[in-house]
Amino acid sequence: MSDVVTTVTYNNSVERQEAHNYSPAIPAVMFGAGVLGNGLALLVLFLSTKTKKRTVFYRLVGLLGVVDLAGTVALSPVTLLQYSRHDRWYGGQPLCDYYSYMMIFFGFTTMFIVAIMALDRYLALIHPYFYASKMSWTRIKVGLAVLTAFAAIFAFLPIIGLGSNVVHYPNTWCFFDCKGVTTKDELYSYSYAAVGFVVIVFLAFTNISVIVTLTKMHMVTHFRKPSCRSIHVCISSEEAQMIIFLIGVVIVFVGCWAPLMIVVVLEQSMYVTTEELLELYVVRLASLNQVLDPWVYILLRRELFSGLYNIIKKYICKSRGRLSVGGSQDNKNESTISMTHGTLREIECSDSNFGVMLDQTSV
């Protein structure tokens, strides 16, 4: 009798899980959040001052919002349509090729834009003279064009036979075959994962380097000011905001994309057999990056952070007796520090790229 009860309970659990997997609630929420978030982000950028609109960072953030919005609009309606008829894929191979192409193209394009944004911050702070003399919007546009062309060509390869696009569980999305047995399928899967891992490592390296440099800049600057040596209490709001911003970028990007790359490698290598449900979850997680991008880069603006930070800082400084009159303005004209071959180099703050970089995050 107990075995029968256990079996019935298990079957009911499986049925509930299957019903959950076939529910369009999650993709519908992600679609709405993606359109709303990226739409609001673009509106915020449009209403920003002309000075901010001319910055490289502003233009890259705006382009990221456009790409994320376009990817959401291109894919989500097809997904919702398939969820309404989940027993089989409607649209045949042409719609499957379209869906897989858009997933790969917009996924890579988003990653490349975020990587260029990370490179822009890295060079602006750590190699400011090179950044000022060599970096320009024209050169960045050329780089973006090359990377976009690469994404477009790479996404097209399965359509012409260098890989294959197949329907994935629960018959609501198409992607390249991560479990293909042919040499072409294997080569494509490993190439896709390799590109993803390169971008992830590059983004982590550049942003962590900037975080370390900002921390060292703070420690050197405040070491010269005995009244403000506590890194936890007296760090400026700009420095704190930038550090938290970069940490958030790394966590969101790596957390969204790394699981998909790992699953692709594991499935193609055949060393570990993953469940179809895991494929669905990691793809949803990667798609979530397009929903989170506008909140990370735009809507969590520096002004909002600074207001909250100043309230907390004022309370802490009062409680520890470290609040000084006019002390909140000390950081405006401080010199910044740049890393060059493992050494700290001072730059005049009035003309430095550090101040520009901090301003760019408040778009």
Order of alpha helices (4+ residues) and beta strands (2+ residues): alpha-alpha-alpha-alpha-alpha-alpha-alpha-beta-beta-alpha-alpha-alpha-alpha-beta-beta-alpha
